[in-house]
Amino acid sequence: MDIEYTLREGADDHIQLIQLLKVTNCVTSGAEAQEVVAAGLVNRNGETELRKRAKCVAGDVIEYEGNRIFVK
């Protein structure tokens, strides 16, 4: 499923990867988000992302379990 996430205008220029997975309902908890990132199950812009607190910015595409999150 394709999901669009828009960063808040003027407030944020990024969102941490684990927070993004939570707010888009790809995972049910922060603990689950940390586990899936640490396990290498999340791709960012086509490459495995292992940093839980990686800063996702506009233009990034995050992939996890058939979901693609487009950060705007």
N, CA, C and O atoms as a GROMACS GRO file, in nm:
protein
  288
    1MET      N    1   0.084  -0.118   0.000
    1MET     CA    2   0.000   0.000   0.000
    1MET      C    3   0.089   0.124   0.000
    1MET      O    4   0.190   0.129   0.069
    2ASP      N    5   0.051   0.224  -0.077
    2ASP     CA    6   0.124   0.349  -0.080
    2ASP      C    7   0.064   0.446   0.022
    2ASP      O    8  -0.057   0.464   0.029
    3ILE      N    9   0.152   0.508   0.100
    3ILE     CA   10   0.112   0.601   0.205
    3ILE      C   11   0.191   0.730   0.185
    3ILE      O   12   0.312   0.727   0.161
    4GLU      N   13   0.122   0.843   0.194
    4GLU     CA   14   0.191   0.972   0.188
    4GLU      C   15   0.192   1.032   0.328
    4GLU      O   16   0.090   1.036   0.396
    5TYR      N   17   0.309   1.079   0.370
    5TYR     CA   18   0.321   1.147   0.498
    5TYR      C   19   0.378   1.285   0.471
    5TYR      O   20   0.486   1.298   0.413
    6THR      N   21   0.307   1.388   0.514
    6THR     CA   22   0.350   1.524   0.492
    6THR      C   23   0.408   1.581   0.621
    6THR      O   24   0.343   1.583   0.725
    7LEU      N   25   0.531   1.628   0.612
    7LEU     CA   26   0.594   1.692   0.727
    7LEU      C   27   0.518   1.820   0.761
    7LEU      O   28   0.464   1.885   0.671
    8ARG      N   29   0.513   1.855   0.888
    8ARG     CA   30   0.440   1.976   0.929
    8ARG      C   31   0.513   2.100   0.879
    8ARG      O   32   0.633   2.118   0.901
    9GLU      N   33   0.438   2.185   0.813
    9GLU     CA   34   0.492   2.308   0.755
    9GLU      C   35   0.554   2.397   0.863
    9GLU      O   36   0.488   2.432   0.961
   10GLY      N   37   0.679   2.432   0.844
   10GLY     CA   38   0.747   2.525   0.933
   10GLY      C   39   0.791   2.468   1.067
   10GLY      O   40   0.873   2.528   1.135
   11ALA      N   41   0.738   2.354   1.105
   11ALA     CA   42   0.769   2.298   1.236
   11ALA      C   43   0.877   2.190   1.227
   11ALA      O   44   0.967   2.183   1.311
   12ASP      N   45   0.867   2.107   1.127
   12ASP     CA   46   0.958   1.993   1.116
   12ASP      C   47   1.020   1.989   0.977
   12ASP      O   48   0.952   2.010   0.877
   13ASP      N   49   1.149   1.960   0.972
   13ASP     CA   50   1.211   1.936   0.843
   13ASP      C   51   1.245   1.788   0.828
   13ASP      O   52   1.298   1.745   0.726
   14HIS      N   53   1.212   1.709   0.934
   14HIS     CA   54   1.236   1.565   0.930
   14HIS      C   55   1.147   1.496   1.034
   14HIS      O   56   1.084   1.561   1.118
   15ILE      N   57   1.143   1.363   1.026
   15ILE     CA   58   1.079   1.280   1.127
   15ILE      C   59   1.168   1.158   1.145
   15ILE      O   60   1.222   1.106   1.047
   16GLN      N   61   1.183   1.113   1.268
   16GLN     CA   62   1.265   0.994   1.292
   16GLN      C   63   1.195   0.871   1.234
   16GLN      O   64   1.073   0.861   1.234
   17LEU      N   65   1.276   0.779   1.184
   17LEU     CA   66   1.223   0.660   1.117
   17LEU      C   67   1.124   0.584   1.205
   17LEU      O   68   1.017   0.548   1.158
   18ILE      N   69   1.159   0.558   1.331
   18ILE     CA   70   1.068   0.480   1.416
   18ILE      C   71   0.937   0.554   1.440
   18ILE      O   72   0.832   0.492   1.452
   19GLN      N   73   0.943   0.687   1.448
   19GLN     CA   74   0.820   0.765   1.465
   19GLN      C   75   0.734   0.758   1.339
   19GLN      O   76   0.612   0.747   1.348
   20LEU      N   77   0.798   0.763   1.224
   20LEU     CA   78   0.726   0.755   1.097
   20LEU      C   79   0.652   0.622   1.084
   20LEU      O   80   0.537   0.618   1.041
   21LEU      N   81   0.718   0.514   1.120
   21LEU     CA   82   0.653   0.382   1.113
   21LEU      C   83   0.532   0.376   1.205
   21LEU      O   84   0.432   0.313   1.172
   22LYS      N   85   0.540   0.442   1.320
   22LYS     CA   86   0.428   0.443   1.415
   22LYS      C   87   0.312   0.529   1.365
   22LYS      O   88   0.197   0.484   1.365
   23VAL      N   89   0.340   0.652   1.323
   23VAL     CA   90   0.231   0.743   1.285
   23VAL      C   91   0.160   0.699   1.157
   23VAL      O   92   0.046   0.739   1.134
   24THR      N   93   0.225   0.619   1.075
   24THR     CA   94   0.160   0.569   0.954
   24THR      C   95   0.095   0.432   0.976
   24THR      O   96   0.045   0.370   0.883
   25ASN      N   97   0.097   0.387   1.102
   25ASN     CA   98   0.034   0.261   1.142
   25ASN      C   99   0.093   0.138   1.074
   25ASN      O  100   0.024   0.038   1.054
   26CYS      N  101   0.220   0.146   1.037
   26CYS     CA  102   0.288   0.029   0.981
   26CYS      C  103   0.328  -0.068   1.092
   26CYS      O  104   0.345  -0.188   1.068
   27VAL      N  105   0.342  -0.016   1.213
   27VAL     CA  106   0.371  -0.096   1.332
   27VAL      C  107   0.275  -0.051   1.442
   27VAL      O  108   0.214   0.055   1.432
   28THR      N  109   0.264  -0.132   1.547
   28THR     CA  110   0.169  -0.099   1.653
   28THR      C  111   0.233  -0.029   1.772
   28THR      O  112   0.162   0.027   1.856
   29SER      N  113   0.366  -0.031   1.781
   29SER     CA  114   0.431   0.030   1.896
   29SER      C  115   0.573   0.074   1.861
   29SER      O  116   0.630   0.034   1.759
   30GLY      N  117   0.627   0.158   1.947
   30GLY     CA  118   0.765   0.201   1.928
   30GLY      C  119   0.862   0.086   1.940
   30GLY      O  120   0.963   0.080   1.869
   31ALA      N  121   0.832  -0.007   2.030
   31ALA     CA  122   0.918  -0.124   2.047
   31ALA      C  123   0.921  -0.208   1.920
   31ALA      O  124   1.027  -0.254   1.878
   32GLU      N  125   0.804  -0.226   1.859
   32GLU     CA  126   0.798  -0.302   1.735
   32GLU      C  127   0.876  -0.230   1.624
   32GLU      O  128   0.946  -0.293   1.545
   33ALA      N  129   0.863  -0.097   1.620
   33ALA     CA  130   0.935  -0.019   1.519
   33ALA      C  131   1.085  -0.038   1.535
   33ALA      O  132   1.156  -0.058   1.436
   34GLN      N  133   1.133  -0.032   1.658
   34GLN     CA  134   1.276  -0.051   1.682
   34GLN      C  135   1.322  -0.190   1.640
   34GLN      O  136   1.430  -0.207   1.584
   35GLU      N  137   1.240  -0.290   1.668
   35GLU     CA  138   1.275  -0.429   1.634
   35GLU      C  139   1.286  -0.449   1.483
   35GLU      O  140   1.381  -0.511   1.436
   36VAL      N  141   1.189  -0.398   1.407
   36VAL     CA  142   1.191  -0.423   1.263
   36VAL      C  143   1.306  -0.348   1.195
   36VAL      O  144   1.363  -0.397   1.097
   37VAL      N  145   1.340  -0.229   1.247
   37VAL     CA  146   1.453  -0.156   1.192
   37VAL      C  147   1.583  -0.231   1.224
   37VAL      O  148   1.666  -0.251   1.136
   38ALA      N  149   1.599  -0.271   1.349
   38ALA     CA  150   1.720  -0.342   1.391
   38ALA      C  151   1.737  -0.474   1.316
   38ALA      O  152   1.850  -0.519   1.294
   39ALA      N  153   1.626  -0.536   1.277
   39ALA     CA  154   1.630  -0.663   1.205
   39ALA      C  155   1.660  -0.645   1.056
   39ALA      O  156   1.674  -0.743   0.983
   40GLY      N  157   1.669  -0.521   1.011
   40GLY     CA  158   1.700  -0.496   0.870
   40GLY      C  159   1.582  -0.513   0.777
   40GLY      O  160   1.600  -0.542   0.659
   41LEU      N  161   1.462  -0.495   0.829
   41LEU     CA  162   1.341  -0.517   0.748
   41LEU      C  163   1.288  -0.390   0.682
   41LEU      O  164   1.189  -0.395   0.609
   42VAL      N  165   1.354  -0.276   0.707
   42VAL     CA  166   1.306  -0.148   0.655
   42VAL      C  167   1.406  -0.095   0.553
   42VAL      O  168   1.526  -0.090   0.579
   43ASN      N  169   1.356  -0.054   0.437
   43ASN     CA  170   1.440   0.008   0.335
   43ASN      C  171   1.410   0.158   0.328
   43ASN      O  172   1.295   0.200   0.340
   44ARG      N  173   1.514   0.234   0.307
   44ARG     CA  174   1.500   0.378   0.286
   44ARG      C  175   1.567   0.412   0.155
   44ARG      O  176   1.688   0.390   0.138
   45ASN      N  177   1.491   0.463   0.061
   45ASN     CA  178   1.542   0.498  -0.071
   45ASN      C  179   1.615   0.381  -0.136
   45ASN      O  180   1.720   0.398  -0.199
   46GLY      N  181   1.558   0.261  -0.119
   46GLY     CA  182   1.611   0.142  -0.186
   46GLY      C  183   1.722   0.070  -0.113
   46GLY      O  184   1.771  -0.032  -0.162
   47GLU      N  185   1.764   0.120   0.004
   47GLU     CA  186   1.872   0.055   0.079
   47GLU      C  187   1.825   0.024   0.221
   47GLU      O  188   1.744   0.098   0.277
   48THR      N  189   1.877  -0.084   0.277
   48THR     CA  190   1.842  -0.121   0.414
   48THR      C  191   1.885  -0.011   0.510
   48THR      O  192   1.999   0.037   0.506
   49GLU      N  193   1.792   0.028   0.597
   49GLU     CA  194   1.821   0.132   0.697
   49GLU      C  195   1.820   0.068   0.835
   49GLU      O  196   1.718   0.014   0.879
   50LEU      N  197   1.933   0.074   0.904
   50LEU     CA  198   1.946   0.014   1.036
   50LEU      C  199   1.946   0.116   1.150
   50LEU      O  200   1.947   0.078   1.267
   51ARG      N  201   1.944   0.244   1.116
   51ARG     CA  202   1.944   0.349   1.219
   51ARG      C  203   1.800   0.379   1.260
   51ARG      O  204   1.722   0.430   1.179
   52LYS      N  205   1.766   0.348   1.383
   52LYS     CA  206   1.629   0.366   1.432
   52LYS      C  207   1.586   0.511   1.430
   52LYS      O  208   1.470   0.542   1.404
   53ARG      N  209   1.679   0.599   1.457
   53ARG     CA  210   1.645   0.741   1.466
   53ARG      C  211   1.691   0.818   1.341
   53ARG      O  212   1.712   0.940   1.347
   54ALA      N  213   1.704   0.747   1.230
   54ALA     CA  214   1.741   0.812   1.104
   54ALA      C  215   1.640   0.922   1.074
   54ALA      O  216   1.520   0.903   1.092
   55LYS      N  217   1.690   1.036   1.029
   55LYS     CA  218   1.603   1.149   0.998
   55LYS      C  219   1.548   1.134   0.856
   55LYS      O  220   1.622   1.143   0.758
   56CYS      N  221   1.419   1.111   0.848
   56CYS     CA  222   1.353   1.100   0.718
   56CYS      C  223   1.310   1.240   0.675
   56CYS      O  224   1.246   1.313   0.751
   57VAL      N  225   1.345   1.276   0.554
   57VAL     CA  226   1.316   1.411   0.503
   57VAL      C  227   1.230   1.401   0.377
   57VAL      O  228   1.211   1.293   0.321
   58ALA      N  229   1.178   1.516   0.334
   58ALA     CA  230   1.096   1.520   0.213
   58ALA      C  231   1.172   1.456   0.097
   58ALA      O  232   1.289   1.486   0.074
   59GLY      N  233   1.104   1.370   0.024
   59GLY     CA  234   1.164   1.300  -0.089
   59GLY      C  235   1.203   1.157  -0.057
   59GLY      O  236   1.225   1.077  -0.148
   60ASP      N  237   1.213   1.124   0.071
   60ASP     CA  238   1.248   0.987   0.110
   60ASP      C  239   1.132   0.892   0.082
   60ASP      O  240   1.015   0.930   0.092
   61VAL      N  241   1.166   0.768   0.047
   61VAL     CA  242   1.067   0.662   0.031
   61VAL      C  243   1.108   0.549   0.124
   61VAL      O  244   1.217   0.493   0.112
   62ILE      N  245   1.020   0.516   0.217
   62ILE     CA  246   1.044   0.412   0.315
   62ILE      C  247   0.959   0.291   0.278
   62ILE      O  248   0.840   0.305   0.249
   63GLU      N  249   1.020   0.172   0.278
   63GLU     CA  250   0.947   0.050   0.244
   63GLU      C  251   0.955  -0.049   0.359
   63GLU      O  252   1.062  -0.075   0.415
   64TYR      N  253   0.838  -0.104   0.394
   64TYR     CA  254   0.830  -0.204   0.500
   64TYR      C  255   0.706  -0.290   0.477
   64TYR      O  256   0.594  -0.239   0.470
   65GLU      N  257   0.726  -0.419   0.465
   65GLU     CA  258   0.618  -0.518   0.450
   65GLU      C  259   0.511  -0.479   0.347
   65GLU      O  260   0.391  -0.480   0.376
   66GLY      N  261   0.557  -0.445   0.228
   66GLY     CA  262   0.465  -0.413   0.121
   66GLY      C  263   0.409  -0.272   0.125
   66GLY      O  264   0.334  -0.232   0.035
   67ASN      N  265   0.444  -0.195   0.227
   67ASN     CA  266   0.402  -0.055   0.236
   67ASN      C  267   0.514   0.034   0.186
   67ASN      O  268   0.632   0.010   0.214
   68ARG      N  269   0.477   0.137   0.112
   68ARG     CA  270   0.572   0.240   0.070
   68ARG      C  271   0.523   0.373   0.125
   68ARG      O  272   0.412   0.417   0.095
   69ILE      N  273   0.608   0.436   0.206
   69ILE     CA  274   0.574   0.564   0.264
   69ILE      C  275   0.652   0.671   0.190
   69ILE      O  276   0.775   0.669   0.186
   70PHE      N  277   0.580   0.765   0.132
   70PHE     CA  278   0.641   0.877   0.060
   70PHE      C  279   0.640   0.998   0.153
   70PHE      O  280   0.533   1.047   0.189
   71VAL      N  281   0.756   1.046   0.190
   71VAL     CA  282   0.764   1.161   0.279
   71VAL      C  283   0.760   1.287   0.194
   71VAL      O  284   0.838   1.303   0.100
   72LYS      N  285   0.668   1.375   0.227
   72LYS     CA  286   0.648   1.500   0.150
   72LYS      C  287   0.685   1.619   0.235
   72LYS      O  288   0.675   1.733   0.189
   0.00000   0.00000   0.00000
